[in-house]
């Protein structure tokens, strides 16, 4: 659905998507490649990536909660869109950390070979996170485009209705009249 909103509101609605994309591209892609280069001599540098990510995701959730009743409706709705995707990404990162902990425990206490533990983490946890990052980059890029077009997904409009919002274009399917 497309709404009549001011240029200032559109600019403010871009912010949550820009933060999320900065986390995905800047942190999980670019910083992961840079940190991977020095991880052989200093492996704990890789811990910075989820730490920064959890901080940015936590800020997004906090700011989305704070935006309800504080920001203009259109801006608040875009914070809610990012909060929903942030929760999904937090779940994926948490599963990654659980897999790392299980692999470490299996190696240290269960006699699992180091290679098997690495394979468990790489195939069972890192790969799904990487796929999630790529999908979320595409989805969030589309959401940023929609924020610039004054559009909102139907689910957020249904969840946070605003009777004063002026709809310019409704892309809901029209029921056939017979």
Protein Blocks (a to p, Z undefined) as FASTA:
>chain_A
ZZdddfklmmmmmmmmmmmmmmmmmmmmmmmmmmmmmmmmmmmlmmmmmmmmmmmmmmmm
mmmmmmgokacfklmmmmmmmmmmmmmmmmmmmmmmmmmmmmmmmmmmnopafklmmmmm
mmmmmmmmmmmmmmmmmmmmmmmmmmmnopacfklmmmmgcfkbccfbdcbdcdddZZ
